[in-house]
Structures are given as structure tokens and as C-alpha cells.
């Protein structure tokens, strides 16, 4: 890696993005106004800012989860770095960490595997969320993974079994969402989707 830096002392992302075997320290020096994830030592440029609908869904989910789980769990929303390894840094839309495991929290982000990660799909993240992250989150032992399909108002629930995710439920409309790992979870997708305005 070359040592050239910009006037702020940061390494330009266009220098780093061509290289592999990057580490968290390399990732943390990038300050070019873009958002990245670090996938197996390679930078991945994230899409532009999430849509307003995406952000409202994230907020409503956070609010509903907090309503029954806040006393037991820390709930964080993107952008937050989940540092799974020195070469693997992800930014899920929502993250839950049990308060008994607060030792994995630092000012840098979450250093280790959360109890639950949630990704809200958009056209630009479909393959990344449903294929790449499904494998990565399982590999690093995150017990539960949710994928939200905003247009259909569906929550796909995956649970870790023998180091792989198994789809265990699909929730929609008035079905009560429950979790085998997080007993305080209690809301429906209607609770979320009825709060989302129809936007152009």
C-alpha cells in the first residue's frame, strides 16, 4: 500500500479500493464522504443514503423493539461499524446486543458478534444482503438474522444451526413476531408498515 495521503492526513479511498488485504485500521482512515464495508479485506462501496421509507422502517422497528426489549438489549442503528474481524467490518441497519454482553461495545463500534442483525432490503443491496451477508453473519456466529422486504412488508427470520442459517419463519401483516433467541420481541409487521407514508 502506498503511503500517499491527502491534505487531512487521510488515505484517499481510490487508492485503497484497488487493493485487497485491508484491515480495520486502513478502513478507519478513509474519510471521503462515502460509506464502505470491509468484506474479507476488500472495500465495498455502499449505496447512496437509504431512502426516506427505508429510514422510517428502521426507526419504527427500533422503536417497536425498544418498547419491549430496551431493558435487556442495546439497540443500535446504521451507520455503526460491526467489527467481526480485522478484515471484516459490516454496517447492518439494526443491531441488538444483550446488556450482559456490553463488553463488545466500544467507541469504534461493536467489536464481535451481536445477538441479532437486521438488514432492510433495497434494490442495490438485494444480493449483498440475501447472499453475501447471509454467509458472513453465519460464519461469525451471529445467532439470528432478519431480512426486511419493505415493498411486501415481510420479515424473513434466520437462525444459526450448525454454522449455517436456517430460515425459520416469514412474518407478515398481523402475525406476531417472536424470536427463539430474544424472548422480549413482540410486534407485527403491520405495526411497522402502517406508519410508512406512500412516497414517490
N, C-alpha and C positions, 0 to 999 in steps of 0.2 A: 504494500500500500504506500502510495507516495505521501510525502509529508506536507504538501501544499495546503494552506488554509486560507480562508477569506479574511476580510478586514476585522471581523469579530473574533477571529481565532478558531472558528468552526470549519470543519472539513466540508467542502461542497458536496451535496448529495450526488451530483452527477459523477463525481469521482468514485464514490463508494458503491454506487448502484451497479457498476460494471464488474465488481469484484465479488468473490464468494468468501466463505470462512470468516465472516464478520462476527463480532462479539457485541455483547450489550454495551460495552464502553464505546465502540465505534458508533453504534446506533444512537447512543445518548448524546453524541457530539453534533448530530445533524440538526440544523435549525434553519430550514429554508422555506418554512411556511406550509410544507406538505406533511401529511401523516403517513407513516410507514409501519409495517410489521416486519419482524425479523423471522424468516422462515428457514430453518436449517442453515443459518449463516448467510442467507441471501435477503437483501431488502426487497420488500414487496410494497409498491405504492398503493395506498388505499384510495378509494374513490373520493370524489368531492364530498363536501359536507352532506350528511344524511338529509333526506327530505324532511319537511315540517311534519308530515304524517308519521314518518319513522321516529322522529324525536318525541312526538306526543305519545306514541305507543310505548316507547321506552320509559317516559315519565309515568304514564298510567300503570305500567307493570311494576315499576319501582314503588309507586305509591300503594298499590294493592298488596304487594309482598310485604312492604313495611308495616302495613296495617295489622298483620298477624304475626310477623316474624322479627320485627325490629329489636325486640328484647333479646333474641337469641343470635341474630345474624347482623353482620355489617353488610350493607348493600352499596355497591359502587357502580357507577355508570360511566360509559365511554366519554372522553378518552381516558383510559387508565391502563398502564402497562402491566400485563401479567407475564412475569419473567419466569418461564418454565425451565429454562436452561440458559447458559451464557450465549447460546446461538439461536434461541427460540423465544421471541417476545411477541405476544399477541395482545390485541385490544378488543375483547368482547364487548358487546353492547351493555350487558349487565353481568355482575359478578356477585356471588354470595360467599361469605366466609363466616364460619361459626365463630362466635366471640371467644370460645375456648382455644381457637387457633389464631389469635391475633398476632402471634409471633411471626407470621408470614407477611405481615404488613410492614411496609417501610415508606419513607417519603418518596422513594423511587417508584413504588407501586406494590403489586402483590408478588412476593418472591416465593414461588412454589405453586402448588395446585389448589385452586379454590374448591369449595364444595359443590358449586353449580356455576356454569356459564350459560349465558343466553345470547343468541345471535338473532337479529331481526333481518330477514332477507330483503335484498333489493336486487334488481336485475344484474347489477355489476358484481354482486358478491355471491350469487347463487351457487356456482361451482365451488368457490373457496369455502363457503360455509357448510355445504352439504357433502363435500368430498374431502377436501384437504383438512379442514379443521376437525371434521369427524374423526379422522385418523390421528391427528396431532393431540387433540384433547384426550383421546383414549390412551395414546402412548404415554402420556404424562399422568395418567391415573386420576383424572377428574371424574368423580363418581357419577355426575349427571350432567346432561347437555340438553338444552332446549333450543329448537329452531322455530321461530315465529314466521308464519306466512301471512303478511299483512293483508293482501288482497282478499284472501279466503277467510281470514280471521281464525287461523288454525295454529295450534301449538303442537309440534311433534316432540315427544319426550323419549330420550335415550338414556339408558342406564348401563353402567360398566359391568361387564361379565366376562371373566377370563381374558382381560386386557383388550376387549373389544366392546363397542357399543351395540346393544340390542335395542331395537325400537320396542318400547313397552306400552305406549299409548299415543293416541291422537285426540286432542281435546278441541271441541268447537262449541260455539253458541253457549247454552246454559249448562253444559256438563261441568261438574265441579272438578277443578284441577287439584290433584293430590300428588304427593311425591313419596316414593319409598324411602328416600333418604332425608327429607326435610318435612317433618310431620306438621309444622305450623302453616304450610302452604294451604291457602283456601280462597280461591276466587274463580271466576269463569271468564272465558274469552268475551262474552257479552259485556261483562264489567269493563273490559278494556275497549272493545270496538265501538260501543255506543258513545264513547267520548271523543271519537275521531271525526272531525268535520270532513265533509266532502270538499276536496280542494282540486283545483285544476292542475 
